[in-house]
Amino acid sequence: MYIDNQDQLSIFDFLDSDDEPREPFSNENNENDLAWFQKKDRNSIPTDFLIDFDSFMNYLNEHPIQLTKKMGYISRKHLPTINELLSIKTVDVTDYSQQEYYPYIHFFYSLALTGKLVEKVTDSTYPHLEITGRWNDYKQLTDTEKYFFLLETFWVDLNWADILNQNTNPIILVIEDIFTKLLDTKQLQLKKSLLARLTYNWNYFFLYLEWFGLWVCETDIENIESANRKTEYYVNSILLTPFAEKIVPILLNDRHPQVWNIPYRRENGEVNPIPGSKLPEGIENLFDDKVIFNEDQSSHDFHKAFTKLFTPKLLQKTLPRNERKFTPGTYTFKIIYTNYSWCKVMLGANHTMADLHKIIIKAFEFDDDHLYSFFMDGKKWSRNSIVAPLDISGNPIATDVKIGAAGLDVGKKFIYLYDYGDEWTFNVTVEQIEEEIAEPMTPSLIERIGSGPEQYFFIEEE
């Protein structure tokens, strides 16, 4: 759904210099969300969200950010300071609260990392964050372009299950129903309704969409207090914003999440999906005729569906996605069993993931008589995997996936698991991709350190 020129939106429209800042976010003290909504005109994109994101990124750019070893999150010593820089503050925290207890900061961190504005660096004495060149490119965008880049990162690239610390992604299956009802009624009562079942595990996802200006939440303090966990969030109702009335129909039709969300498509068996492209055979029947597939895979810019809503100067470009269907060249992988037992192997782009499996078990002197999987998101038993030919999970088969088509970049980390019973687990890193070098004819072992685990061992009887 588009609107004509006289209704075009501007980032500068409806802004009030006397606008009151929002009170700090708290799981314990209920602010009057809907009353606050009445004070703000929600016809335009949320500039406070963009200002806060800039403040967050500027802090990361100006300070050395050490990451926690287990989760790779921002060290807690920085969190209170960052929290004070933002218009939405988390107040029910202590000096020992980790990043996930600051939902606004945690969301910004996920967007920055997924959008490749920052990257994790582990080749030093401690893991830390570094700003990438894309941050400078981002700063050159208009505010409207910034908004749609962040929305694209959330809608297309972010794994919704990961950010909510869940194993599966059921939200993506029901979000269309919720939005469709909202477009019809403008407000939904969720507490003690049938809709509560559809949204029972949405948690802070309610707030993610509020921060993007798509709806406003009325906090359910009763449920939050009864849960007695600071990482849970519930709502009584959600209220659609006027801005969302223009944006949401495009999201549901031209940018349907089950077609555009890359992590979801990977979970459903695609190795290197292109957002918006035609779904593989057998998946299309999930949608009706109103869903628009992007037949031209060379032109799949997320923001282009929204350009008619804005004057041309406000929304013209975004940051490049750097997607390639096939990357030729010679690939060097480092496979680590322990710090004292690892190897490096070299394969060509036209070798398969099954060839990578074979050279790994050869390097560690294993017999090739068990099933295996490559978990491409680094999580054991996730659905984002490439599996052995005899695996019946329905995931992509290793013999069918060429290395050059697996969506690998330098620095990519994933897990190789051999033998579903003993679960021999190896961490794999793409160390080098040399596109200008002729591909090797056969996979080769180029370095080996330490002895591998003993695949079979027996206890001798006296």
C-alpha positions in Angstrom: 0.0 0.0 0.0 1.4 3.4 -1.0 0.3 7.0 -0.5 0.4 9.9 -2.8 2.8 12.8 -2.7 0.6 15.0 -0.5 0.8 12.4 2.3 4.5 11.7 1.9 6.3 11.4 5.2 9.3 13.4 6.3 11.7 12.8 9.1 11.3 16.4 10.1 7.5 16.3 10.2 5.6 16.2 13.4 8.7 16.8 15.6 8.1 18.9 18.7 11.1 20.5 20.4 9.1 20.4 23.7 8.6 16.7 23.4 9.0 15.1 26.8 11.6 12.3 27.1 10.3 8.9 28.0 10.7 7.8 31.6 13.3 5.0 32.4 12.2 1.5 31.4 11.6 -0.7 34.5 10.2 -4.1 35.0 9.0 -3.0 38.5 7.4 0.4 38.1 4.7 0.7 35.4 4.8 3.9 33.4 1.6 5.0 31.8 2.6 3.8 28.3 -0.6 4.8 26.5 -0.6 8.2 28.2 2.9 8.7 27.0 1.8 7.6 23.5 -0.8 10.3 23.5 1.8 13.0 24.0 3.9 11.9 21.0 2.8 12.1 17.4 3.5 8.7 15.9 3.2 9.6 12.2 6.9 9.6 11.4 9.9 7.4 12.0 11.2 7.3 15.6 14.1 9.8 15.6 14.7 9.2 19.3 15.5 5.6 18.4 18.1 6.7 15.8 19.6 9.3 18.2 20.0 6.6 20.9 21.6 4.2 18.4 24.1 6.9 17.4 24.9 7.5 21.0 25.4 3.8 21.6 27.7 3.4 18.6 29.7 6.6 19.4 30.4 5.2 22.8 31.7 1.9 21.3 33.8 3.9 18.9 35.4 6.0 21.6 36.1 3.3 24.2 37.9 -0.1 24.1 35.1 -2.6 24.6 36.1 -5.9 26.2 33.7 -8.8 25.7 32.6 -11.4 28.1 34.3 -14.8 27.4 31.2 -17.0 27.6 28.6 -15.0 25.7 30.7 -12.4 23.9 28.6 -9.5 25.3 29.8 -6.1 26.4 31.7 -6.1 29.6 29.3 -5.0 32.4 31.6 -2.1 33.5 30.4 -0.2 30.4 26.7 -0.9 30.7 25.7 1.7 33.3 27.4 4.5 31.4 25.8 3.5 28.1 22.5 3.2 29.9 22.7 6.8 31.0 23.3 8.0 27.5 20.0 6.7 26.2 16.5 8.1 26.3 15.1 4.8 27.4 16.9 3.7 30.5 16.8 0.4 32.4 16.5 1.2 36.1 16.1 -2.1 37.9 19.7 -3.2 37.5 22.8 -3.6 39.7 26.5 -3.2 39.1 26.6 -7.0 38.4 23.8 -7.0 35.8 24.9 -8.5 32.5 24.0 -7.2 29.0 20.8 -9.2 28.6 19.3 -7.3 31.7 19.6 -4.1 29.6 17.0 -4.9 26.8 17.6 -1.6 24.9 21.4 -2.0 24.9 21.1 -5.7 24.1 18.9 -4.8 21.1 21.3 -2.2 19.8 24.3 -4.6 20.3 22.5 -7.2 18.2 21.6 -4.8 15.5 25.2 -3.4 15.3 26.8 -6.9 15.2 24.3 -8.3 12.7 24.5 -5.2 10.5 28.3 -5.6 10.6 28.9 -2.1 12.0 31.0 -3.8 14.6 32.8 -7.1 14.7 34.1 -9.4 17.4 37.9 -9.8 17.5 39.4 -12.8 19.3 43.0 -12.9 18.0 44.4 -11.0 21.0 44.8 -11.3 24.8 41.0 -10.8 25.3 38.0 -10.8 23.0 36.8 -7.2 22.1 34.7 -5.2 19.7 36.1 -3.2 16.8 34.2 -0.7 14.7 34.1 -1.6 11.0 34.3 0.8 8.0 30.5 0.3 7.5 30.0 2.6 10.5 31.4 5.6 8.6 29.2 4.6 5.6 26.2 4.4 7.9 26.8 8.0 9.2 26.6 9.3 5.6 23.0 8.1 5.3 20.0 10.3 5.9 18.0 9.6 9.0 15.3 7.9 7.0 17.9 5.7 5.3 19.4 4.9 8.7 16.0 3.8 10.0 15.4 1.5 7.0 18.9 0.0 7.2 18.3 -0.9 10.9 14.8 -2.2 10.1 16.4 -4.3 7.3 19.0 -5.7 9.6 16.2 -6.6 12.1 13.8 -8.0 9.5 16.1 -9.7 7.1 19.4 -10.6 8.9 18.7 -10.9 12.6 17.9 -14.3 14.1 14.8 -13.6 16.2 15.2 -16.8 18.1 18.8 -16.0 19.0 18.1 -12.6 20.4 15.4 -14.0 22.6 17.6 -16.9 23.6 15.2 -19.5 22.2 15.9 -22.6 20.1 13.2 -22.1 17.5 11.6 -19.1 15.8 7.8 -19.4 16.2 7.3 -15.6 16.2 7.9 -15.4 12.5 5.0 -17.8 11.9 2.4 -15.7 13.7 3.5 -12.1 13.3 1.4 -11.7 10.1 -1.7 -12.7 12.0 -1.0 -10.2 14.8 -0.3 -7.4 12.4 -3.3 -8.2 10.3 -5.6 -8.0 13.3 -3.9 -4.8 14.4 -4.5 -3.2 11.0 -8.1 -3.9 11.4 -8.7 -3.0 15.0 -5.8 -0.6 15.7 -5.4 -2.1 19.3 -5.2 -5.6 20.6 -5.9 -6.8 24.1 -3.5 -9.7 24.7 -3.9 -10.5 28.4 -6.4 -13.3 29.1 -7.2 -13.6 25.4 -6.7 -16.2 22.8 -4.0 -14.0 21.3 -2.0 -14.5 24.5 -1.2 -18.0 23.4 0.3 -16.8 20.1 2.5 -14.3 21.9 3.3 -16.1 25.1 7.1 -16.3 24.4 7.5 -12.9 22.6 9.1 -11.3 25.7 11.1 -8.2 24.7 10.1 -8.7 21.1 7.1 -6.5 21.9 9.5 -3.7 22.8 11.7 -4.2 19.7 8.7 -3.4 17.5 7.7 -0.5 19.8 11.2 1.0 19.5 10.9 0.8 15.7 7.8 2.8 16.0 5.3 0.1 14.9 3.2 -0.1 18.0 3.1 1.0 21.6 2.9 -1.5 24.5 0.9 -1.3 27.7 3.1 -3.1 30.2 1.6 -6.0 32.2 3.2 -5.4 35.6 1.2 -8.1 37.3 2.7 -10.9 35.1 6.2 -9.4 35.2 6.1 -9.3 39.0 4.7 -12.9 39.3 7.4 -14.1 37.0 10.1 -12.6 39.3 12.7 -12.6 36.5 14.2 -9.4 35.1 14.6 -10.9 31.7 10.9 -11.4 31.1 8.4 -8.9 29.7 4.7 -9.0 29.2 2.0 -6.7 27.9 -1.7 -6.1 28.4 -2.3 -4.6 25.0 -0.6 -3.2 21.9 -1.6 -0.1 20.0 -0.8 0.4 16.3 0.9 3.7 15.4 -0.2 5.8 12.4 3.3 5.3 11.0 2.9 1.5 11.2 -0.4 1.8 9.2 1.8 2.9 6.2 4.8 0.5 6.8 3.2 -2.7 8.0 1.2 -3.6 4.8 4.5 -3.3 2.8 6.3 -5.5 5.3 3.6 -8.2 5.1 3.2 -8.1 1.3 6.5 -7.0 -0.4 8.8 -8.0 2.5 7.1 -11.0 4.0 9.4 -12.3 6.9 9.2 -16.0 5.9 10.5 -14.9 2.4 13.0 -12.3 3.6 14.4 -13.4 6.9 17.6 -15.3 6.1 18.0 -17.2 9.4 14.5 -18.6 9.1 15.1 -19.7 5.5 18.3 -21.4 6.6 16.4 -23.2 9.3 14.1 -24.5 6.6 16.9 -26.1 4.5 18.5 -23.4 2.4 22.3 -23.1 2.6 22.8 -19.6 1.2 19.4 -18.0 0.7 18.9 -14.7 -1.1 16.3 -12.6 0.7 13.1 -12.0 -1.3 14.0 -14.7 -3.9 11.6 -17.5 -4.9 11.5 -20.2 -2.2 12.7 -23.7 -3.0 10.1 -26.2 -4.3 7.9 -27.5 -1.4 7.9 -24.4 0.6 6.0 -22.0 -1.6 2.6 -23.5 -0.6 3.0 -21.8 2.8 2.0 -18.5 1.2 -1.0 -17.3 -0.8 -0.9 -15.2 -4.0 -0.5 -11.9 -2.1 3.1 -12.5 -1.2 5.5 -10.9 -3.6 8.6 -12.8 -4.6 11.6 -11.0 -6.0 12.2 -12.7 -9.3 15.2 -10.5 -10.1 17.8 -11.7 -7.7 20.2 -9.0 -8.7 17.9 -6.3 -7.3 16.6 -7.1 -3.8 17.2 -3.9 -1.9 14.9 -4.0 1.2 14.4 -0.2 1.3 13.1 0.1 -2.3 9.6 -1.1 -1.3 9.2 2.0 0.9 10.6 4.7 -1.3 7.2 6.0 -2.5 6.3 6.8 1.1 9.0 9.5 1.2 10.3 12.4 -0.7 13.1 11.1 -3.0 16.0 12.9 -1.2 15.2 11.1 2.1 15.4 7.5 1.0 17.7 6.7 -1.9 20.3 4.2 -0.7 21.4 1.8 2.0 24.6 -0.2 2.9 25.7 -3.0 0.5 24.8 -6.5 1.5 27.8 -8.2 -0.1 25.9 -11.4 -1.1 27.3 -13.8 -3.5 25.8 -17.1 -4.7 29.2 -18.7 -5.4 32.6 -17.6 -4.3 35.4 -19.3 -6.3 38.9 -19.8 -5.0 41.0 -21.8 -2.6 39.7 -22.1 1.0 41.8 -22.7 4.1 40.1 -24.0 7.2 41.4 -24.4 10.7 39.8 -27.3 12.6 40.3 -27.2 16.4 39.6 -30.1 18.7 41.5 -28.6 21.6 44.1 -25.8 21.9 46.7 -28.6 21.7 45.1 -30.6 18.9 44.2 -28.9 15.6 44.9 -28.9 11.9 44.6 -26.8 8.8 43.2 -28.1 5.5 42.9 -26.6 2.0 40.0 -27.2 -0.4 38.7 -25.6 -3.6 35.4 -23.9 -4.0 34.1 -26.7 -6.1 34.8 -29.3 -3.5 31.8 -30.2 -1.4 31.1 -30.0 2.3 31.4 -33.8 2.2 35.0 -33.5 1.0 35.6 -31.2 4.0 34.2 -33.9 6.3 36.5 -36.5 4.7 39.7 -34.5 5.0 38.9 -33.7 8.7 38.4 -37.4 9.7 41.5 -38.3 7.8 43.5 -35.7 9.6 42.3 -36.9 13.0 42.6 -40.6 11.9 38.9 -41.5 12.4 37.1 -44.2 10.6 34.4 -42.9 8.2 31.5 -45.0 9.6 29.2 -42.6 11.4 26.9 -39.7 10.6 28.1 -36.1 10.8 26.8 -32.5 10.6 28.2 -29.0 10.1 26.2 -26.6 12.3 26.7 -23.4 10.4 25.6 -21.1 13.2 28.0 -22.6 15.7 25.2 -24.2 17.8 25.0 -28.0 18.2 21.8 -29.6 16.9 20.5 -26.4 15.4 18.4 -26.6 12.2 21.0 -24.4 10.4 23.1 -27.4 9.4 24.5 -29.3 6.5 24.3 -33.1 7.1 25.6 -36.5 6.1 23.9 -38.2 3.1 22.2 -40.8 5.4 20.9 -38.1 7.8 17.1 -38.0 7.5 16.6 -34.6 9.2 15.7 -32.9 5.9 18.6 -30.5 6.1 20.9 -29.9 3.1 23.1 -32.8 2.2 26.8 -32.3 2.4 27.4 -34.0 -1.0 25.1 -31.5 -2.7 26.6 -28.3 -1.2 29.8 -26.9 -2.7 32.1 -25.0 -0.4 31.9 -21.9 -2.7 28.1 -21.9 -2.4 27.9 -22.3 1.4 28.0 -18.5 2.1 31.4 -18.6 3.8 33.5 -15.5 4.5 36.9 -15.2 6.1 36.5 -15.5 9.8 33.3 -17.5 9.6 33.1 -20.0 12.5 31.0 -23.2 12.6 30.9 -26.6 14.3 31.7 -30.0 12.7 30.2 -32.8 14.8 31.1 -36.4 14.0 29.3 -39.5 15.4 25.8 -38.6 16.8 26.4 -41.0 19.7 29.9 -39.9 20.9 29.5 -36.3 19.5 33.1 -35.6 18.6 33.0 -31.8 18.3 35.4 -29.7 16.3 35.4 -25.9 15.9 36.0 -24.8 12.3 37.2 -21.4 11.1 37.5 -20.1 7.6 41.0 -18.7 7.7 41.6 -17.7 4.1 39.8 -17.4 0.8 42.1 -16.8 -2.1 40.0 -16.1 -5.2 42.9 -15.5 -7.5 44.7 -18.8 -6.8 43.9 -21.9 -8.8 41.8 -24.3 -6.9 43.5 -27.5 -5.7 42.5 -30.7 -7.5 42.2 -32.6 -4.2 41.6 -31.6 -0.6 44.9 -31.5 1.4 46.1 -31.4 5.0 48.6 -28.6 5.2 49.3 -28.5 9.0 48.8 -30.7 12.0 49.5 -30.0 15.7 49.1 -32.5 18.5 47.4 -35.9 18.4 43.7 -36.3 17.9 41.2 -38.0 20.2 41.1 -41.8 20.3 38.0 -42.7 18.4 37.5 -46.2 20.0 38.9 -47.2 23.3 38.4 -50.4 25.2 39.0 -51.3 28.9 41.1 -54.5 29.0 40.0 -57.1 31.5 42.6 -58.5 33.9 
